[in-house]
Structures are given as structure tokens and as C-alpha cells.
Amino acid sequence: MKLFCKTIVIFLSLSVTALAQNPKSYKVNTQYKAYWGGFTVAEITSQTTIKPGEYDISAGYTVKGLAAIFGKSENTTMAQGIVSSSGEFRPELYESSGNFGKLTYYNRATFDPDTLKVKSHEQELNLREDTEYIPIADEEKYGFDPMTIFLNMMTNQNFKEEYKKLYTERQFGGIFVSEQTFICKEEKIIGSERRSVFEGEAVGCAIDGKRLSGQLKSTKPRKKRKRSRVDDDQESLLWFGKMDGFDAMIPVYTEFPIGWGKVRIYLSDFSVEPIAEPIVTAENKAFN
């Protein structure tokens, strides 16, 4: 179940991308559905708005159906920031709330977009029984938020070549600070699938991370760790591709075993909406 939730969180972060180099404003909508056998076990939705000089992301997921037997999980996340002169997205605000079973959390952080240092951090945690949290040290509070770090990757115009080598970036996620890793070495053609709106050439990427600060730990006497049903799934790939008329890579598919078969996540809906800019006149300019 931990791997299932981890993969959902990655898709939540990755399902936000846009035409960064286009000077006009766009709203990008994505939806993913996770299936276990014939059952829908999770839904992920996101909306990203890109305007000249700024961006805004909102996304959420819910574990549902049979998967909720193993632990109810849901999350809503948002990020806002600026587009630098180099075209890089840099955060100003990040907010995330939700639960993993009995663990509930809320984090709100503001950033200095130039240095990526966290200027303020509000946090609420309700821990599971027999669990304690070792917080992030103040000097460790800096880095890209999870949404923005992947937004920069997905809009990289040299995605296929640049990420053939291991890429690392520091990530501040509110509860943890981590070193995010990203490498893409495989390619294949994904065929037509009724659950997906994507078919075509795709790039397979391994995504992982190493925790640097912040820790949830059990207060129970230390026991020998039992092998998990999901320990064999460390090599699962997330596949990225392009949709017609959209010049950026987005996640389109992944699969992984959970002990009783496989969970498969598909891009189930996708749209790009141009946002009409207001016409500036002498009259309305006077009020701005």
C-alpha cells in the first residue's frame, strides 16, 4: 500500500505541465484513473494555469473502492510562483493537505523564488498511534516544491536526451526534504487502450528520492523488518509521451504489482484551454 500511495503522489506531482515558452495564457487539465483488475481504485485530477510571468497549479487524488480497504488516502495540493527570465518555474507558495490512513497533515510554505529558501512554514500533523515526527531543521528548509520541480522537468524541450543521465534536484515537501532523482532510458510504442486517451511513442523513467531531513518513525520497540509484498517493485517505470498539439511531455501510464495482481494508471482525459486576455483600454487601465 505504501508503494501504491507513493506512485499516486508522483502522478499527482507530474500531472501538471504547460506551454512554458508560449507567451499566451493556457489552462491545462488532466485526469488519471488507477485500475486494479476491473475496478477503479483511485482518481487523480489537476489544473495548471500558465500566464506570462506566473503559474498556478491545483491537483488532488482520492483512493477509492477496494483500495480503501488497505487504507483511505486523499490529498489536495496547490502551488503558485513566477516564471523567471530564463523560463524556469520558481515557487512562491505551496500548500498540501490530506491523509494517509490515520495520519492527517496540512502544510503551507512561502518561498523566496530567487533563493528557494522557505520564508514561512505552517504545519499541522495528527500522527498515527506509536509514531513520532522529527521535524525539518530550519536551515534545511529550502528547495523546489514537489509540483514545481516536475513542472520544470516536463516542459524541458530536451527531455528525451537530458534525462538519459541521472538528474537530481532538492525538494521541499513540507513534511520531508529530499533529493529527487529522475532518469529515463527506455522507449516503446504504447498501443490503443480504451481506458486511455494516449497512444504512441513513450519514454520510460525511473523516479526515486532520498530523504534529507524530516522523519516519521515508530516509537515501538525495534523489530526485524518483514519483507513487504511491494519490495519487488523498485524498478517500475513511469511512461511519458506527447499529446497532439501540445509541446511538452506528460505522464501517460504506469503499472506495478501490489501482491494481488497489478495496479495500472492511465491518462484518462486531457485538454488545453487558451485563456482570453482582457483587452486593455484607456478606461479599464485607469482602474488598474
C-alpha positions as protocol buffer text, in pm:
chain_id: "A"
residue {
  index: 1
  type: MET
  ca { x: 0 y: 0 z: 0 }
}
residue {
  index: 2
  type: LYS
  ca { x: 291 y: 238 z: 67 }
}
residue {
  index: 3
  type: LEU
  ca { x: 416 y: 196 z: -289 }
}
residue {
  index: 4
  type: PHE
  ca { x: 65 y: 246 z: -425 }
}
residue {
  index: 5
  type: CYS
  ca { x: 29 y: 577 z: -238 }
}
residue {
  index: 6
  type: LYS
  ca { x: 383 y: 683 z: -334 }
}
residue {
  index: 7
  type: THR
  ca { x: 307 y: 628 z: -702 }
}
residue {
  index: 8
  type: ILE
  ca { x: -20 y: 821 z: -676 }
}
residue {
  index: 9
  type: VAL
  ca { x: 169 y: 1115 z: -518 }
}
residue {
  index: 10
  type: ILE
  ca { x: 425 y: 1108 z: -801 }
}
residue {
  index: 11
  type: PHE
  ca { x: 148 y: 1113 z: -1060 }
}
residue {
  index: 12
  type: LEU
  ca { x: -16 y: 1400 z: -872 }
}
residue {
  index: 13
  type: SER
  ca { x: 306 y: 1599 z: -897 }
}
residue {
  index: 14
  type: LEU
  ca { x: 373 y: 1502 z: -1257 }
}
residue {
  index: 15
  type: SER
  ca { x: 25 y: 1559 z: -1393 }
}
residue {
  index: 16
  type: VAL
  ca { x: 88 y: 1934 z: -1416 }
}
residue {
  index: 17
  type: THR
  ca { x: 252 y: 2076 z: -1724 }
}
residue {
  index: 18
  type: ALA
  ca { x: 202 y: 2357 z: -1974 }
}
residue {
  index: 19
  type: LEU
  ca { x: 342 y: 2550 z: -2266 }
}
residue {
  index: 20
  type: ALA
  ca { x: 603 y: 2741 z: -2070 }
}
residue {
  index: 21
  type: GLN
  ca { x: 759 y: 2909 z: -2371 }
}
residue {
  index: 22
  type: ASN
  ca { x: 428 y: 3030 z: -2517 }
}
residue {
  index: 23
  type: PRO
  ca { x: 365 y: 3396 z: -2426 }
}
residue {
  index: 24
  type: LYS
  ca { x: -11 y: 3343 z: -2422 }
}
residue {
  index: 25
  type: SER
  ca { x: -212 y: 3209 z: -2129 }
}
residue {
  index: 26
  type: TYR
  ca { x: -326 y: 2846 z: -2111 }
}
residue {
  index: 27
  type: LYS
  ca { x: -511 y: 2621 z: -1872 }
}
residue {
  index: 28
  type: VAL
  ca { x: -414 y: 2253 z: -1883 }
}
residue {
  index: 29
  type: ASN
  ca { x: -649 y: 1987 z: -1741 }
}
residue {
  index: 30
  type: THR
  ca { x: -551 y: 1625 z: -1682 }
}
residue {
  index: 31
  type: GLN
  ca { x: -724 y: 1326 z: -1530 }
}
residue {
  index: 32
  type: TYR
  ca { x: -585 y: 984 z: -1442 }
}
residue {
  index: 33
  type: LYS
  ca { x: -759 y: 669 z: -1325 }
}
residue {
  index: 34
  type: ALA
  ca { x: -594 y: 379 z: -1144 }
}
residue {
  index: 35
  type: TYR
  ca { x: -733 y: 29 z: -1201 }
}
residue {
  index: 36
  type: TRP
  ca { x: -689 y: -291 z: -1005 }
}
residue {
  index: 37
  type: GLY
  ca { x: -837 y: -568 z: -1214 }
}
residue {
  index: 38
  type: GLY
  ca { x: -1165 y: -426 z: -1343 }
}
residue {
  index: 39
  type: PHE
  ca { x: -1208 y: -183 z: -1054 }
}
residue {
  index: 40
  type: THR
  ca { x: -1123 y: 188 z: -1036 }
}
residue {
  index: 41
  type: VAL
  ca { x: -918 y: 232 z: -717 }
}
residue {
  index: 42
  type: ALA
  ca { x: -800 y: 595 z: -746 }
}
residue {
  index: 43
  type: GLU
  ca { x: -861 y: 913 z: -942 }
}
residue {
  index: 44
  type: ILE
  ca { x: -616 y: 1199 z: -993 }
}
residue {
  index: 45
  type: THR
  ca { x: -706 y: 1538 z: -1138 }
}
residue {
  index: 46
  type: SER
  ca { x: -508 y: 1855 z: -1195 }
}
residue {
  index: 47
  type: GLN
  ca { x: -544 y: 2201 z: -1340 }
}
residue {
  index: 48
  type: THR
  ca { x: -247 y: 2417 z: -1432 }
}
residue {
  index: 49
  type: THR
  ca { x: -270 y: 2777 z: -1547 }
}
residue {
  index: 50
  type: ILE
  ca { x: 27 y: 2944 z: -1713 }
}
residue {
  index: 51
  type: LYS
  ca { x: 29 y: 3316 z: -1779 }
}
residue {
  index: 52
  type: PRO
  ca { x: 318 y: 3540 z: -1887 }
}
residue {
  index: 53
  type: GLY
  ca { x: 547 y: 3551 z: -1583 }
}
residue {
  index: 54
  type: GLU
  ca { x: 340 y: 3333 z: -1348 }
}
residue {
  index: 55
  type: TYR
  ca { x: 186 y: 2989 z: -1294 }
}
residue {
  index: 56
  type: ASP
  ca { x: -78 y: 2831 z: -1072 }
}
residue {
  index: 57
  type: ILE
  ca { x: -131 y: 2459 z: -1007 }
}
residue {
  index: 58
  type: SER
  ca { x: -407 y: 2277 z: -822 }
}
residue {
  index: 59
  type: ALA
  ca { x: -440 y: 1900 z: -803 }
}
residue {
  index: 60
  type: GLY
  ca { x: -592 y: 1623 z: -597 }
}
residue {
  index: 61
  type: TYR
  ca { x: -636 y: 1249 z: -567 }
}
residue {
  index: 62
  type: THR
  ca { x: -861 y: 1007 z: -383 }
}
residue {
  index: 63
  type: VAL
  ca { x: -805 y: 637 z: -318 }
}
residue {
  index: 64
  type: LYS
  ca { x: -1144 y: 471 z: -354 }
}
residue {
  index: 65
  type: GLY
  ca { x: -1327 y: 143 z: -392 }
}
residue {
  index: 66
  type: LEU
  ca { x: -1148 y: -176 z: -292 }
}
residue {
  index: 67
  type: ALA
  ca { x: -816 y: 6 z: -239 }
}
residue {
  index: 68
  type: ALA
  ca { x: -970 y: 191 z: 55 }
}
residue {
  index: 69
  type: ILE
  ca { x: -977 y: -142 z: 240 }
}
residue {
  index: 70
  type: PHE
  ca { x: -598 y: -114 z: 277 }
}
residue {
  index: 71
  type: GLY
  ca { x: -608 y: 246 z: 390 }
}
residue {
  index: 72
  type: LYS
  ca { x: -807 y: 552 z: 289 }
}
residue {
  index: 73
  type: SER
  ca { x: -591 y: 820 z: 131 }
}
residue {
  index: 74
  type: GLU
  ca { x: -662 y: 1156 z: -27 }
}
residue {
  index: 75
  type: ASN
  ca { x: -481 y: 1481 z: -95 }
}
residue {
  index: 76
  type: THR
  ca { x: -526 y: 1831 z: -232 }
}
residue {
  index: 77
  type: THR
  ca { x: -224 y: 2035 z: -335 }
}
residue {
  index: 78
  type: MET
  ca { x: -160 y: 2375 z: -487 }
}
residue {
  index: 79
  type: ALA
  ca { x: 147 y: 2573 z: -591 }
}
residue {
  index: 80
  type: GLN
  ca { x: 199 y: 2924 z: -725 }
}
residue {
  index: 81
  type: GLY
  ca { x: 504 y: 3105 z: -847 }
}
residue {
  index: 82
  type: ILE
  ca { x: 681 y: 3302 z: -1113 }
}
residue {
  index: 83
  type: VAL
  ca { x: 839 y: 3224 z: -1448 }
}
residue {
  index: 84
  type: SER
  ca { x: 1196 y: 3356 z: -1439 }
}
residue {
  index: 85
  type: SER
  ca { x: 1367 y: 3536 z: -1726 }
}
residue {
  index: 86
  type: SER
  ca { x: 1533 y: 3202 z: -1818 }
}
residue {
  index: 87
  type: GLY
  ca { x: 1191 y: 3033 z: -1845 }
}
residue {
  index: 88
  type: GLU
  ca { x: 1230 y: 2831 z: -1522 }
}
residue {
  index: 89
  type: PHE
  ca { x: 934 y: 2797 z: -1288 }
}
residue {
  index: 90
  type: ARG
  ca { x: 1020 y: 2910 z: -932 }
}
residue {
  index: 91
  type: PRO
  ca { x: 780 y: 2875 z: -635 }
}
residue {
  index: 92
  type: GLU
  ca { x: 634 y: 3143 z: -411 }
}
residue {
  index: 93
  type: LEU
  ca { x: 360 y: 2938 z: -236 }
}
residue {
  index: 94
  type: TYR
  ca { x: 299 y: 2568 z: -175 }
}
residue {
  index: 95
  type: GLU
  ca { x: 9 y: 2412 z: 17 }
}
residue {
  index: 96
  type: SER
  ca { x: -81 y: 2047 z: 73 }
}
residue {
  index: 97
  type: SER
  ca { x: -334 y: 1872 z: 294 }
}
residue {
  index: 98
  type: GLY
  ca { x: -477 y: 1523 z: 323 }
}
residue {
  index: 99
  type: ASN
  ca { x: -433 y: 1191 z: 493 }
}
residue {
  index: 100
  type: PHE
  ca { x: -262 y: 853 z: 467 }
}
residue {
  index: 101
  type: GLY
  ca { x: -490 y: 635 z: 678 }
}
residue {
  index: 102
  type: LYS
  ca { x: -486 y: 778 z: 1030 }
}
residue {
  index: 103
  type: LEU
  ca { x: -205 y: 1023 z: 952 }
}
residue {
  index: 104
  type: THR
  ca { x: -351 y: 1363 z: 864 }
}
residue {
  index: 105
  type: TYR
  ca { x: -145 y: 1663 z: 760 }
}
residue {
  index: 106
  type: TYR
  ca { x: -152 y: 2025 z: 646 }
}
residue {
  index: 107
  type: ASN
  ca { x: 147 y: 2223 z: 520 }
}
residue {
  index: 108
  type: ARG
  ca { x: 167 y: 2576 z: 386 }
}
residue {
  index: 109
  type: ALA
  ca { x: 502 y: 2727 z: 286 }
}
residue {
  index: 110
  type: THR
  ca { x: 605 y: 3052 z: 121 }
}
residue {
  index: 111
  type: PHE
  ca { x: 933 y: 3076 z: -73 }
}
residue {
  index: 112
  type: ASP
  ca { x: 1181 y: 3335 z: -186 }
}
residue {
  index: 113
  type: PRO
  ca { x: 1175 y: 3250 z: -559 }
}
residue {
  index: 114
  type: ASP
  ca { x: 1531 y: 3375 z: -609 }
}
residue {
  index: 115
  type: THR
  ca { x: 1699 y: 3163 z: -339 }
}
residue {
  index: 116
  type: LEU
  ca { x: 1430 y: 2889 z: -293 }
}
residue {
  index: 117
  type: LYS
  ca { x: 1455 y: 2943 z: 83 }
}
residue {
  index: 118
  type: VAL
  ca { x: 1133 y: 2888 z: 279 }
}
residue {
  index: 119
  type: LYS
  ca { x: 1024 y: 3220 z: 431 }
}
residue {
  index: 120
  type: SER
  ca { x: 736 y: 3081 z: 638 }
}
residue {
  index: 121
  type: HIS
  ca { x: 608 y: 2733 z: 714 }
}
residue {
  index: 122
  type: GLU
  ca { x: 278 y: 2641 z: 880 }
}
residue {
  index: 123
  type: GLN
  ca { x: 223 y: 2277 z: 970 }
}
residue {
  index: 124
  type: GLU
  ca { x: -40 y: 2060 z: 1137 }
}
residue {
  index: 125
  type: LEU
  ca { x: 17 y: 1687 z: 1188 }
}
residue {
  index: 126
  type: ASN
  ca { x: -203 y: 1429 z: 1356 }
}
residue {
  index: 127
  type: LEU
  ca { x: 11 y: 1119 z: 1385 }
}
residue {
  index: 128
  type: ARG
  ca { x: -78 y: 754 z: 1396 }
}
residue {
  index: 129
  type: GLU
  ca { x: -54 y: 581 z: 1732 }
}
residue {
  index: 130
  type: ASP
  ca { x: 301 y: 484 z: 1832 }
}
residue {
  index: 131
  type: THR
  ca { x: 451 y: 728 z: 1581 }
}
residue {
  index: 132
  type: GLU
  ca { x: 662 y: 1040 z: 1628 }
}
residue {
  index: 133
  type: TYR
  ca { x: 779 y: 1310 z: 1389 }
}
residue {
  index: 134
  type: ILE
  ca { x: 1127 y: 1458 z: 1378 }
}
residue {
  index: 135
  type: PRO
  ca { x: 1075 y: 1796 z: 1206 }
}
residue {
  index: 136
  type: ILE
  ca { x: 1279 y: 1955 z: 931 }
}
residue {
  index: 137
  type: ALA
  ca { x: 1562 y: 2168 z: 1070 }
}
residue {
  index: 138
  type: ASP
  ca { x: 1519 y: 2538 z: 988 }
}
residue {
  index: 139
  type: GLU
  ca { x: 1848 y: 2553 z: 799 }
}
residue {
  index: 140
  type: GLU
  ca { x: 1728 y: 2264 z: 578 }
}
residue {
  index: 141
  type: LYS
  ca { x: 1411 y: 2441 z: 462 }
}
residue {
  index: 142
  type: TYR
  ca { x: 1487 y: 2522 z: 101 }
}
residue {
  index: 143
  type: GLY
  ca { x: 1438 y: 2372 z: -244 }
}
residue {
  index: 144
  type: PHE
  ca { x: 1167 y: 2339 z: -508 }
}
residue {
  index: 145
  type: ASP
  ca { x: 822 y: 2225 z: -401 }
}
residue {
  index: 146
  type: PRO
  ca { x: 713 y: 1885 z: -547 }
}
residue {
  index: 147
  type: MET
  ca { x: 477 y: 2036 z: -805 }
}
residue {
  index: 148
  type: THR
  ca { x: 721 y: 2291 z: -944 }
}
residue {
  index: 149
  type: ILE
  ca { x: 1018 y: 2056 z: -963 }
}
residue {
  index: 150
  type: PHE
  ca { x: 832 y: 1826 z: -1202 }
}
residue {
  index: 151
  type: LEU
  ca { x: 672 y: 2112 z: -1394 }
}
residue {
  index: 152
  type: ASN
  ca { x: 1024 y: 2224 z: -1487 }
}
residue {
  index: 153
  type: MET
  ca { x: 1115 y: 1872 z: -1598 }
}
residue {
  index: 154
  type: MET
  ca { x: 807 y: 1815 z: -1811 }
}
residue {
  index: 155
  type: THR
  ca { x: 849 y: 2139 z: -2004 }
}
residue {
  index: 156
  type: ASN
  ca { x: 1217 y: 2076 z: -2077 }
}
residue {
  index: 157
  type: GLN
  ca { x: 1240 y: 2088 z: -2457 }
}
residue {
  index: 158
  type: ASN
  ca { x: 1537 y: 1847 z: -2445 }
}
residue {
  index: 159
  type: PHE
  ca { x: 1358 y: 1597 z: -2218 }
}
residue {
  index: 160
  type: LYS
  ca { x: 1448 y: 1274 z: -2403 }
}
residue {
  index: 161
  type: GLU
  ca { x: 1821 y: 1344 z: -2423 }
}
residue {
  index: 162
  type: GLU
  ca { x: 1885 y: 1532 z: -2099 }
}
residue {
  index: 163
  type: TYR
  ca { x: 1724 y: 1276 z: -1869 }
}
residue {
  index: 164
  type: LYS
  ca { x: 1909 y: 977 z: -2012 }
}
residue {
  index: 165
  type: LYS
  ca { x: 2161 y: 1067 z: -1743 }
}
residue {
  index: 166
  type: LEU
  ca { x: 2064 y: 1076 z: -1376 }
}
residue {
  index: 167
  type: TYR
  ca { x: 1913 y: 1411 z: -1281 }
}
residue {
  index: 168
  type: THR
  ca { x: 1887 y: 1525 z: -918 }
}
residue {
  index: 169
  type: GLU
  ca { x: 1711 y: 1818 z: -756 }
}
residue {
  index: 170
  type: ARG
  ca { x: 1641 y: 1924 z: -398 }
}
residue {
  index: 171
  type: GLN
  ca { x: 1274 y: 1905 z: -299 }
}
residue {
  index: 172
  type: PHE
  ca { x: 1096 y: 2065 z: -1 }
}
residue {
  index: 173
  type: GLY
  ca { x: 765 y: 1889 z: 57 }
}
residue {
  index: 174
  type: GLY
  ca { x: 654 y: 2031 z: 391 }
}
residue {
  index: 175
  type: ILE
  ca { x: 695 y: 1708 z: 591 }
}
residue {
  index: 176
  type: PHE
  ca { x: 1023 y: 1597 z: 433 }
}
residue {
  index: 177
  type: VAL
  ca { x: 1314 y: 1742 z: 241 }
}
residue {
  index: 178
  type: SER
  ca { x: 1450 y: 1501 z: -18 }
}
residue {
  index: 179
  type: GLU
  ca { x: 1693 y: 1467 z: -305 }
}
residue {
  index: 180
  type: GLN
  ca { x: 1473 y: 1380 z: -603 }
}
residue {
  index: 181
  type: THR
  ca { x: 1623 y: 1158 z: -874 }
}
residue {
  index: 182
  type: PHE
  ca { x: 1499 y: 1111 z: -1230 }
}
residue {
  index: 183
  type: ILE
  ca { x: 1638 y: 900 z: -1516 }
}
residue {
  index: 184
  type: CYS
  ca { x: 1483 y: 793 z: -1848 }
}
residue {
  index: 185
  type: LYS
  ca { x: 1645 y: 516 z: -2052 }
}
residue {
  index: 186
  type: GLU
  ca { x: 1367 y: 318 z: -2222 }
}
residue {
  index: 187
  type: GLU
  ca { x: 1134 y: 386 z: -2515 }
}
residue {
  index: 188
  type: LYS
  ca { x: 838 y: 196 z: -2656 }
}
residue {
  index: 189
  type: ILE
  ca { x: 516 y: 237 z: -2851 }
}
residue {
  index: 190
  type: ILE
  ca { x: 202 y: 226 z: -2638 }
}
residue {
  index: 191
  type: GLY
  ca { x: -96 y: 94 z: -2830 }
}
residue {
  index: 192
  type: SER
  ca { x: -459 y: 195 z: -2816 }
}
residue {
  index: 193
  type: GLU
  ca { x: -634 y: 123 z: -2485 }
}
residue {
  index: 194
  type: ARG
  ca { x: -998 y: 204 z: -2409 }
}
residue {
  index: 195
  type: ARG
  ca { x: -907 y: 335 z: -2064 }
}
residue {
  index: 196
  type: SER
  ca { x: -653 y: 583 z: -2203 }
}
residue {
  index: 197
  type: VAL
  ca { x: -662 y: 883 z: -2434 }
}
residue {
  index: 198
  type: PHE
  ca { x: -295 y: 831 z: -2526 }
}
residue {
  index: 199
  type: GLU
  ca { x: -127 y: 610 z: -2781 }
}
residue {
  index: 200
  type: GLY
  ca { x: 211 y: 643 z: -2948 }
}
residue {
  index: 201
  type: GLU
  ca { x: 580 y: 679 z: -2863 }
}
residue {
  index: 202
  type: ALA
  ca { x: 658 y: 689 z: -2490 }
}
residue {
  index: 203
  type: VAL
  ca { x: 969 y: 727 z: -2272 }
}
residue {
  index: 204
  type: GLY
  ca { x: 1007 y: 516 z: -1955 }
}
residue {
  index: 205
  type: CYS
  ca { x: 1152 y: 689 z: -1648 }
}
residue {
  index: 206
  type: ALA
  ca { x: 1259 y: 572 z: -1304 }
}
residue {
  index: 207
  type: ILE
  ca { x: 1179 y: 825 z: -1031 }
}
residue {
  index: 208
  type: ASP
  ca { x: 1308 y: 798 z: -676 }
}
residue {
  index: 209
  type: GLY
  ca { x: 1433 y: 1010 z: -389 }
}
residue {
  index: 210
  type: LYS
  ca { x: 1647 y: 1014 z: -77 }
}
residue {
  index: 211
  type: ARG
  ca { x: 1518 y: 1179 z: 240 }
}
residue {
  index: 212
  type: LEU
  ca { x: 1750 y: 1453 z: 372 }
}
residue {
  index: 213
  type: SER
  ca { x: 1551 y: 1600 z: 662 }
}
residue {
  index: 214
  type: GLY
  ca { x: 1224 y: 1535 z: 843 }
}
residue {
  index: 215
  type: GLN
  ca { x: 1130 y: 1186 z: 960 }
}
residue {
  index: 216
  type: LEU
  ca { x: 829 y: 985 z: 1072 }
}
residue {
  index: 217
  type: LYS
  ca { x: 935 y: 698 z: 1296 }
}
residue {
  index: 218
  type: SER
  ca { x: 775 y: 430 z: 1509 }
}
residue {
  index: 219
  type: THR
  ca { x: 807 y: 451 z: 1887 }
}
residue {
  index: 220
  type: LYS
  ca { x: 751 y: 77 z: 1927 }
}
residue {
  index: 221
  type: PRO
  ca { x: 1047 y: -146 z: 2023 }
}
residue {
  index: 222
  type: ARG
  ca { x: 1255 y: -213 z: 1714 }
}
residue {
  index: 223
  type: LYS
  ca { x: 1164 y: -534 z: 1535 }
}
residue {
  index: 224
  type: LYS
  ca { x: 1318 y: -708 z: 1240 }
}
residue {
  index: 225
  type: ARG
  ca { x: 1155 y: -573 z: 928 }
}
residue {
  index: 226
  type: LYS
  ca { x: 942 y: -820 z: 734 }
}
residue {
  index: 227
  type: ARG
  ca { x: 971 y: -823 z: 360 }
}
residue {
  index: 228
  type: SER
  ca { x: 684 y: -627 z: 206 }
}
residue {
  index: 229
  type: ARG
  ca { x: 469 y: -752 z: -79 }
}
residue {
  index: 230
  type: VAL
  ca { x: 577 y: -445 z: -277 }
}
residue {
  index: 231
  type: ASP
  ca { x: 953 y: -470 z: -224 }
}
residue {
  index: 232
  type: ASP
  ca { x: 1000 y: -624 z: -569 }
}
residue {
  index: 233
  type: ASP
  ca { x: 861 y: -316 z: -742 }
}
residue {
  index: 234
  type: GLN
  ca { x: 1153 y: -77 z: -715 }
}
residue {
  index: 235
  type: GLU
  ca { x: 1213 y: -90 z: -1092 }
}
residue {
  index: 236
  type: SER
  ca { x: 866 y: 14 z: -1209 }
}
residue {
  index: 237
  type: LEU
  ca { x: 875 y: 283 z: -1476 }
}
residue {
  index: 238
  type: LEU
  ca { x: 652 y: 581 z: -1537 }
}
residue {
  index: 239
  type: TRP
  ca { x: 592 y: 642 z: -1908 }
}
residue {
  index: 240
  type: PHE
  ca { x: 579 y: 988 z: -2064 }
}
residue {
  index: 241
  type: GLY
  ca { x: 456 y: 1099 z: -2404 }
}
residue {
  index: 242
  type: LYS
  ca { x: 321 y: 1391 z: -2603 }
}
residue {
  index: 243
  type: MET
  ca { x: -39 y: 1467 z: -2690 }
}
residue {
  index: 244
  type: ASP
  ca { x: -122 y: 1611 z: -3031 }
}
residue {
  index: 245
  type: GLY
  ca { x: -95 y: 1989 z: -3041 }
}
residue {
  index: 246
  type: PHE
  ca { x: 89 y: 2009 z: -2710 }
}
residue {
  index: 247
  type: ASP
  ca { x: 464 y: 2063 z: -2698 }
}
residue {
  index: 248
  type: ALA
  ca { x: 553 y: 1910 z: -2361 }
}
residue {
  index: 249
  type: MET
  ca { x: 597 y: 1565 z: -2208 }
}
residue {
  index: 250
  type: ILE
  ca { x: 331 y: 1437 z: -1970 }
}
residue {
  index: 251
  type: PRO
  ca { x: 291 y: 1111 z: -1775 }
}
residue {
  index: 252
  type: VAL
  ca { x: 66 y: 872 z: -1964 }
}
residue {
  index: 253
  type: TYR
  ca { x: 93 y: 530 z: -1800 }
}
residue {
  index: 254
  type: THR
  ca { x: 248 y: 318 z: -1523 }
}
residue {
  index: 255
  type: GLU
  ca { x: 189 y: -23 z: -1367 }
}
residue {
  index: 256
  type: PHE
  ca { x: 314 y: -203 z: -1058 }
}
residue {
  index: 257
  type: PRO
  ca { x: 232 y: -518 z: -857 }
}
residue {
  index: 258
  type: ILE
  ca { x: 66 y: -495 z: -515 }
}
residue {
  index: 259
  type: GLY
  ca { x: 67 y: -863 z: -419 }
}
residue {
  index: 260
  type: TRP
  ca { x: -273 y: -949 z: -565 }
}
residue {
  index: 261
  type: GLY
  ca { x: -223 y: -851 z: -926 }
}
residue {
  index: 262
  type: LYS
  ca { x: -121 y: -517 z: -1073 }
}
residue {
  index: 263
  type: VAL
  ca { x: -237 y: -158 z: -1043 }
}
residue {
  index: 264
  type: ARG
  ca { x: -239 y: 26 z: -1378 }
}
residue {
  index: 265
  type: ILE
  ca { x: -270 y: 404 z: -1406 }
}
residue {
  index: 266
  type: TYR
  ca { x: -384 y: 562 z: -1735 }
}
residue {
  index: 267
  type: LEU
  ca { x: -419 y: 914 z: -1867 }
}
residue {
  index: 268
  type: SER
  ca { x: -798 y: 913 z: -1898 }
}
residue {
  index: 269
  type: ASP
  ca { x: -868 y: 1271 z: -2003 }
}
residue {
  index: 270
  type: PHE
  ca { x: -668 y: 1571 z: -2126 }
}
residue {
  index: 271
  type: SER
  ca { x: -743 y: 1920 z: -2253 }
}
residue {
  index: 272
  type: VAL
  ca { x: -572 y: 2254 z: -2314 }
}
residue {
  index: 273
  type: GLU
  ca { x: -780 y: 2570 z: -2296 }
}
residue {
  index: 274
  type: PRO
  ca { x: -648 y: 2907 z: -2419 }
}
residue {
  index: 275
  type: ILE
  ca { x: -734 y: 3185 z: -2175 }
}
residue {
  index: 276
  type: ALA
  ca { x: -853 y: 3504 z: -2338 }
}
residue {
  index: 277
  type: GLU
  ca { x: -660 y: 3804 z: -2210 }
}
residue {
  index: 278
  type: PRO
  ca { x: -864 y: 4117 z: -2126 }
}
residue {
  index: 279
  type: ILE
  ca { x: -845 y: 4398 z: -2377 }
}
residue {
  index: 280
  type: VAL
  ca { x: -666 y: 4699 z: -2229 }
}
residue {
  index: 281
  type: THR
  ca { x: -837 y: 5031 z: -2295 }
}
residue {
  index: 282
  type: ALA
  ca { x: -786 y: 5378 z: -2160 }
}
residue {
  index: 283
  type: GLU
  ca { x: -1090 y: 5331 z: -1938 }
}
residue {
  index: 284
  type: ASN
  ca { x: -1005 y: 5000 z: -1769 }
}
residue {
  index: 285
  type: LYS
  ca { x: -632 y: 5081 z: -1747 }
}
residue {
  index: 286
  type: ALA
  ca { x: -714 y: 5377 z: -1527 }
}
residue {
  index: 287
  type: PHE
  ca { x: -858 y: 5142 z: -1264 }
}
residue {
  index: 288
  type: ASN
  ca { x: -558 y: 4903 z: -1255 }
}
